[in-house]
Structure formats: C-alpha cells, structure tokens
C-alpha cells in the first residue's frame, strides 16, 4: 500500500501542532505540514524527526491568495496524490491578531480571507490530487461560533467586530464544505467540518478569553477521528460538534445561500 499523505494547514501551534504530533506516530504516513513561519516549521520537523511518519514542511501566509496558490502548486510538485487535507489554519475572534478590522494585501477582510477563502481555494486546487488519493478526505476545522453572511458587505466595513467576522468566516467554511460534499463522489472524496472543542487552551484562546473550557485532547480526538476513523469511510457533508453529528446555522443548508457564497468565493479566489 502506498503511504497515506496528509496535509495539515496551521500545524505549528495549538490544535494543528497536536494533530501533527499524533499523526506522526502513524506508520506508512507522510505529513506535509504548513505554517507561515519557517523557523517554527523547522522546529516542528526536528521535534517529529524520530517518529514513524515522514515529515515535510511548506511555508505560506494564507492571508495572501497568491501564496495559497503557490502552496497548492508546491504540494502538487511534491506528490501525485493527497489522502487527507485538514484545513486547520485560522484567525480567531481576537488576539493575537487583534480585534480591529484588518484587510489583507488582496483587500479582503482578514478572517474571511484566512478562515474561509484560503481553505476554499486550497481545497479546489487540490481536488485532482485528492481524487487520485481516493478514498480521500477533506476535514475543515470550523466552529459552533457562526454568524450569518452579509452578502451586501462580506468584508464587514460596517458593524465590525472580531467575533462577528470570525463567526461569518466559519459559517462560510461550513457552507462551502456542504457544496463540495454534494459535488464529489463520497466513494472517492468526502468533505466534513467540525467544531473540535470549546475554548481549548491554545494561545489564541488564552490571549483573548483568558481561560479554557475543553482540553486540547478533546479537540485532538475529535479531529483525528475525522482523519483516520474507518467508520467514517463514505460519510460526507456532515458537521460535527466534537464527535457527535450536529446541525450548523440554518443558512448553511439554504440552497440560495450556498449558491451565492459559492459564486462569491470563486470570484474572490480566482488566480490573477
């Protein structure tokens, strides 16, 4: 059997780092670990060097779509297939990225760009590799914190809060995951999203909220399950609250919202 090739974005901290550490113990596995800081990627690779999985790293700032596209190109240049894509990289509702409204170099609101558009663009670009890795999986790390998408003002020039922007971006991620799942043959590629845990003790949570609720292990267990559990073979188009099937915000299931968001996301992520 060929190696299972797993791509994890946002792997140098928090849940992503814990997931990388857990999956590095798996045999017959290659981990392609993404981060935006090469020094931290090098430290992570060194920490995992003695584990059973082969470790590769790739650097990209997912707030810039040109770098998202380059990341996809780099992955495609290294491997002919991908077994699992974990879209984990994200910006929370507050620190360490601040609570004020920020625009990316593309002119997009930061949280919408990183949490939704980057994951959407990377998934679309890697679909041929995922199909060649069939049966393959896409796992979107989302949240129970969801807010309706303002199609008249998707970058929230008015009424901005970090929490609202975060919730809108996570609902967008879940909504397009449902569309991907409907488009793809579940025997070849499944697409699911999850709320891994509530206020895990990550840097993002502790700097913003000041305390944790769930353990990091809770989020790790829920996410690892979507990556590896054979009982989820062929299961697609689901949203999970930790390990339980749940319902996202009603807008995620509205065909009109799905189509409008899909069209917007395609337009905003087209390669220039």
C-alpha positions as CSV (number, residue, x, y, z in Angstrom):
1,X,0.0,0.0,0.0
2,X,1.3,3.5,-0.8
3,X,1.9,6.0,2.1
4,X,-1.1,7.9,3.3
5,X,-0.2,11.6,2.6
6,X,-1.8,14.1,5.0
7,X,-1.7,17.9,4.5
8,X,-2.3,20.0,7.6
9,X,-2.5,23.7,7.5
10,X,-1.7,25.8,10.6
11,X,0.4,23.0,12.0
12,X,2.9,24.9,14.2
13,X,0.6,25.8,17.1
14,X,-2.4,24.7,19.0
15,X,-4.6,22.0,17.6
16,X,-2.6,21.8,14.4
17,X,0.6,21.0,16.2
18,X,-1.1,18.5,18.5
19,X,-2.6,16.8,15.4
20,X,0.7,16.7,13.7
21,X,2.3,15.1,16.7
22,X,-0.4,12.5,17.0
23,X,-0.4,11.6,13.3
24,X,3.4,11.5,13.2
25,X,3.2,8.3,15.2
26,X,1.2,6.6,12.4
27,X,3.1,4.1,10.1
28,X,3.1,4.4,6.3
29,X,2.3,8.1,6.5
30,X,3.8,11.2,5.1
31,X,2.8,14.5,6.8
32,X,3.0,17.7,4.8
33,X,2.9,20.4,7.4
34,X,2.1,24.0,6.6
35,X,2.9,27.1,8.6
36,X,3.7,30.7,8.0
37,X,7.0,30.9,10.0
38,X,9.9,28.8,8.6
39,X,11.7,28.8,11.9
40,X,8.7,27.3,13.7
41,X,8.3,24.8,10.9
42,X,11.9,23.7,11.2
43,X,11.5,23.3,15.0
44,X,8.4,21.2,14.5
45,X,10.1,19.0,11.9
46,X,13.0,18.5,14.3
47,X,10.6,17.6,17.1
48,X,8.9,15.0,15.0
49,X,12.0,13.6,13.3
50,X,12.1,10.5,15.4
51,X,8.5,9.5,14.8
52,X,7.3,6.9,12.3
53,X,5.8,9.2,9.7
54,X,7.9,11.0,7.1
55,X,7.8,14.8,7.7
56,X,7.8,17.5,5.1
57,X,7.1,21.3,5.6
58,X,5.8,24.1,3.4
59,X,5.6,27.8,4.3
60,X,2.9,30.2,3.2
61,X,0.9,33.1,4.5
62,X,-2.7,32.1,3.9
63,X,-3.9,35.7,4.1
64,X,-2.4,36.3,0.6
65,X,-4.1,34.3,-2.1
66,X,-1.0,34.3,-4.3
67,X,0.7,32.3,-1.5
68,X,-2.3,30.0,-1.2
69,X,-2.0,29.2,-4.9
70,X,1.8,28.8,-4.6
71,X,1.2,26.4,-1.7
72,X,-1.1,24.3,-3.8
73,X,1.4,24.3,-6.6
74,X,4.2,23.2,-4.2
75,X,2.1,20.4,-2.9
76,X,1.3,19.2,-6.4
77,X,5.0,19.4,-7.3
78,X,5.9,17.1,-4.4
79,X,3.3,14.4,-4.7
80,X,0.9,13.0,-7.2
81,X,-1.9,12.4,-4.6
82,X,-3.2,13.6,-1.3
83,X,-5.1,11.3,1.1
84,X,-6.3,13.9,3.6
85,X,-6.4,17.6,3.6
86,X,-7.0,19.2,7.1
87,X,-8.0,22.9,6.7
88,X,-7.0,23.9,10.2
89,X,-5.2,27.3,9.9
90,X,-7.3,30.1,11.2
91,X,-7.6,33.5,12.8
92,X,-9.8,33.7,15.9
93,X,-12.1,36.5,17.0
94,X,-9.5,38.4,19.0
95,X,-5.8,38.1,19.9
96,X,-3.1,37.5,18.8
97,X,-4.4,39.0,15.5
98,X,-6.3,41.9,17.2
99,X,-9.9,42.8,17.4
100,X,-9.9,45.6,14.9
101,X,-10.8,45.2,11.2
102,X,-7.9,44.4,9.1
103,X,-7.6,44.0,5.3
104,X,-5.2,41.6,3.6
105,X,-2.9,42.5,0.7
106,X,-5.8,41.5,-1.6
107,X,-8.1,43.9,0.1
108,X,-10.2,41.3,1.8
109,X,-11.2,41.2,5.5
110,X,-8.6,39.1,7.3
111,X,-10.7,36.5,9.0
112,X,-12.9,35.9,5.9
113,X,-9.7,35.5,3.9
114,X,-7.8,33.1,6.1
115,X,-10.6,31.1,7.6
116,X,-12.7,30.7,4.6
117,X,-11.2,31.8,1.3
118,X,-7.8,30.2,1.8
119,X,-9.4,26.9,2.7
120,X,-11.8,27.1,-0.2
121,X,-9.1,27.9,-2.7
122,X,-6.7,25.2,-1.4
123,X,-9.4,22.6,-1.5
124,X,-10.4,23.4,-5.0
125,X,-6.8,23.4,-6.2
126,X,-6.1,20.1,-4.6
127,X,-9.2,18.2,-5.7
128,X,-7.3,16.4,-8.6
129,X,-4.7,15.2,-6.0
130,X,-7.4,14.1,-3.6
131,X,-9.2,12.2,-6.3
132,X,-6.0,10.4,-7.1
133,X,-5.6,9.6,-3.4
134,X,-9.1,8.1,-3.2
135,X,-10.6,7.2,-0.9
136,X,-9.6,10.7,0.4
137,X,-10.9,13.1,3.0
138,X,-11.2,16.9,3.5
139,X,-11.6,17.9,7.1
140,X,-12.5,21.6,7.8
141,X,-11.8,22.8,11.3
142,X,-14.8,25.1,11.9
143,X,-16.7,26.2,15.0
144,X,-20.1,26.4,16.7
145,X,-19.5,30.1,16.7
146,X,-21.3,31.0,13.4
147,X,-22.8,34.3,12.1
148,X,-24.9,35.0,9.0
149,X,-23.0,36.1,5.9
150,X,-23.7,39.6,4.9
151,X,-23.5,39.4,1.1
152,X,-24.0,43.2,0.8
153,X,-21.0,43.8,3.0
154,X,-19.0,40.5,3.2
155,X,-15.9,42.3,4.4
156,X,-17.9,44.0,7.2
157,X,-17.0,47.6,6.6
158,X,-19.9,48.4,8.8
159,X,-20.7,46.9,12.2
160,X,-17.4,45.1,12.5
161,X,-16.4,43.0,15.5
162,X,-13.8,40.3,15.6
163,X,-16.4,37.8,16.9
164,X,-18.8,38.6,14.1
165,X,-16.1,38.3,11.4
166,X,-14.9,35.0,12.9
167,X,-18.4,33.6,13.0
168,X,-19.2,34.7,9.5
169,X,-16.0,33.1,8.2
170,X,-16.7,29.8,9.9
171,X,-20.2,29.6,8.6
172,X,-18.8,30.3,5.1
173,X,-16.4,27.4,5.6
174,X,-19.1,25.0,6.7
175,X,-21.5,26.1,3.9
176,X,-19.0,25.5,1.0
177,X,-17.9,22.2,2.6
178,X,-21.5,21.1,2.1
179,X,-21.4,22.2,-1.5
180,X,-18.1,20.3,-2.1
181,X,-19.6,17.2,-0.5
182,X,-22.6,17.3,-2.8
183,X,-20.4,17.7,-5.9
184,X,-18.0,14.9,-5.1
185,X,-18.4,11.1,-5.2
186,X,-18.2,10.1,-1.5
187,X,-16.6,6.8,-2.5
188,X,-13.6,8.9,-3.7
189,X,-13.5,12.2,-1.6
190,X,-15.5,13.1,1.5
191,X,-15.8,16.6,2.9
192,X,-16.8,17.2,6.6
193,X,-16.4,20.0,9.1
194,X,-16.3,20.1,12.8
195,X,-16.3,22.1,16.0
196,X,-13.4,20.3,17.6
197,X,-13.8,21.7,21.1
198,X,-14.8,24.8,23.0
199,X,-12.1,27.2,24.1
200,X,-9.2,24.8,24.1
201,X,-6.1,26.1,25.9
202,X,-4.4,27.5,22.8
203,X,-2.5,30.7,22.5
204,X,-5.4,32.2,20.5
205,X,-7.9,31.4,23.2
206,X,-5.9,32.2,26.2
207,X,-4.8,35.6,24.9
208,X,-8.4,36.5,24.0
209,X,-10.7,34.7,26.6
210,X,-8.1,34.2,29.3
211,X,-9.3,30.7,30.2
212,X,-10.1,27.3,28.6
213,X,-13.2,25.1,28.8
214,X,-12.3,21.9,26.9
215,X,-8.9,20.3,26.8
216,X,-6.7,20.2,23.8
217,X,-7.0,16.4,23.9
218,X,-10.8,16.8,23.3
219,X,-10.2,18.7,20.1
220,X,-7.4,16.4,19.0
221,X,-9.5,13.3,19.5
222,X,-12.4,14.8,17.5
223,X,-10.3,15.9,14.6
224,X,-8.1,12.8,14.5
225,X,-11.3,10.8,14.3
226,X,-12.4,12.6,11.1
227,X,-8.9,12.0,9.6
228,X,-8.5,8.3,10.4
229,X,-11.6,6.5,11.7
230,X,-12.6,3.8,9.2
231,X,-16.2,4.0,10.4
232,X,-16.4,7.4,8.6
233,X,-15.5,5.9,5.2
234,X,-18.0,7.4,2.7
235,X,-19.5,9.7,5.3
236,X,-19.7,13.2,3.8
237,X,-21.5,16.5,4.1
238,X,-21.7,16.4,7.9
239,X,-21.0,18.9,10.6
240,X,-19.8,17.5,13.9
241,X,-19.8,19.0,17.4
242,X,-16.7,17.3,18.7
243,X,-17.5,13.6,17.9
244,X,-21.3,14.0,17.6
245,X,-23.3,14.8,14.4
246,X,-24.8,18.2,14.8
247,X,-26.5,21.0,12.8
248,X,-24.8,24.1,11.7
249,X,-26.5,27.5,11.4
250,X,-29.7,27.1,9.2
251,X,-28.1,29.3,6.5
252,X,-25.5,26.6,5.7
253,X,-28.3,24.4,4.3
254,X,-30.1,27.1,2.3
255,X,-29.5,26.4,-1.4
256,X,-29.7,30.2,-2.2
257,X,-27.0,31.0,0.4
258,X,-24.9,28.1,-0.8
259,X,-25.0,29.3,-4.5
260,X,-24.4,32.9,-3.6
261,X,-21.5,32.1,-1.4
262,X,-20.0,29.7,-3.9
263,X,-20.1,32.3,-6.7
264,X,-18.6,34.9,-4.4
265,X,-15.9,32.6,-3.2
266,X,-14.9,31.5,-6.8
267,X,-14.8,35.2,-7.9
268,X,-12.7,36.3,-5.0
269,X,-10.2,33.4,-5.2
270,X,-9.6,33.3,-9.0
271,X,-5.9,33.3,-9.8
272,X,-4.8,36.7,-11.1
